[in-house]
Every structure is written in C-alpha cells, then in structure tokens.
Amino acid sequence: MIGRLRRRFANDAGVTLVELGVGMAITALLATLMVTWLAAGVGSETSHRSYDEAVADLRHVTDQLAREIRTSNGLTSLGDHSLTLWLDGDRDGVVDAGEIITWQISGSEMVRVTDAAAAGAVLATNLSQADSLFTYDSDDPGSVTRVTIDLVALATTRAGSDQLEHSVDIYLRNS
C-alpha cells in the first residue's frame, strides 16, 4: 500500500502557476471582504458612540439646568442663548458671591458661569448655536414662570453629521 502511494505522488509534478494564481486571487478577495466588514463595524461603533455622547450631554445639561431653574429664586436676565438666575444657596435672602448663575450657549458649547468664577464650566459640546435657544412665557424676568429649552446637538456619522433635538419645559417653583 505504501508503495502504491509513493508511485502515485511520484508522478505528481506540483502546483501550476495558474492554480497558484487562482488560489492567490481567492485569498485576496476574502481578505478584502474581511477588511471591508471590519471597517464598517468600526465606523458603525464610532457613529453610535457619537450619538451616545451627544444624548448624554443633552440629558446632563437639561437635568442640571432644570434643577437650578426650579429651585432658583427667580431669573434676573433673559436671552435667546443665555439666561441668568439667582440661586440662593444659603437661603438667607441676600445675593451673595457665587449665587448668580449664567447659562449660555456659546458657539457650540453650553457653559455655566457663576459671578464668583473667572471661567465657566463647559457642560455640553457639539451644540448648534443657531438652532439651540431658550424661550420664556414672559419678556420680564420677574414674571417668567416657564422656560423652554430647545437644544440641538450634532453627532458625527459616517455620512457626515446628524442633528439630535432635545426640548424640555421647566416651570419655576419659587416664582
């Protein structure tokens, strides 16, 4: 039996160039498909991460801003891209340093600044300043009972960018 196998393989001359070329072409095609599949997965993951970060930023900002507006002692200044409120932290009825807080949409960022701080804290990025704004139920800061916050964030996708809109109505408790 071993002798028969030796004679069979002895006449086998090996692989021809055509067979080698076909094998290499198939391997190259499979490698190209795998790389394309992996690149699509990475791009999809990046898009999802961008969406997740934008949604998290919007929720965090609106939660903190809503909490401060609801518990504030009133608004002191109104604007389309900013609002200023008095948050009496020590509840003494006197405006102290650090109790006047301004929230503003500055460029693509939501910034929170107190009257005691030299620089503000950036709480959200990638906002569309043209589409994000504050609206009020009155033009007089002392008469405002409802603030509507419309924020539009830009999430990066493989096709460019997409807009995420978040809107919330906040009613002042202490007005």
Secondary structure as the mmCIF struct_conf table of DSSP 4:
data_model
#
loop_
_struct_conf.conf_type_id
_struct_conf.id
_struct_conf.beg_label_comp_id
_struct_conf.beg_label_asym_id
_struct_conf.beg_label_seq_id
_struct_conf.end_label_comp_id
_struct_conf.end_label_asym_id
_struct_conf.end_label_seq_id
HELX_RH_AL_P HELX_RH_AL_P1 ILE A 2 ALA A 10
TURN_TY1_P TURN_TY1_P1 ASN A 11 ASN A 11
HELX_RH_AL_P HELX_RH_AL_P2 LEU A 17 THR A 71
BEND BEND1 SER A 72 ASN A 73
STRN STRN1 LEU A 75 LEU A 78
BEND BEND2 ASP A 80 HIS A 81
STRN STRN2 SER A 82 TRP A 86
TURN_TY1_P TURN_TY1_P2 GLY A 89 ASP A 90
BEND BEND3 ASP A 92 VAL A 94
TURN_TY1_P TURN_TY1_P3 ALA A 97 GLY A 98
STRN STRN3 ILE A 100 SER A 106
TURN_TY1_P TURN_TY1_P4 GLY A 107 SER A 108
STRN STRN4 GLU A 109 THR A 114
TURN_TY1_P TURN_TY1_P5 ASP A 115 ALA A 116
BEND BEND4 ALA A 118 ALA A 119
HELX_LH_PP_P HELX_LH_PP_P1 GLY A 120 GLY A 120
STRN STRN5 ALA A 121 ALA A 124
BEND BEND5 ASN A 126 ASN A 126
STRN STRN6 LEU A 127 LEU A 127
TURN_TY1_P TURN_TY1_P6 GLN A 129 ASP A 131
STRN STRN7 LEU A 133 TYR A 136
BEND BEND6 ASP A 137 ASP A 137
BEND BEND7 ASP A 139 ASP A 140
HELX_RH_3T_P HELX_RH_3T_P1 PRO A 141 SER A 143
STRN STRN8 ARG A 146 THR A 157
TURN_TY1_P TURN_TY1_P7 ARG A 158 ALA A 159
STRN STRN9 GLY A 160 TYR A 171
BEND BEND8 ARG A 173 ARG A 173
#
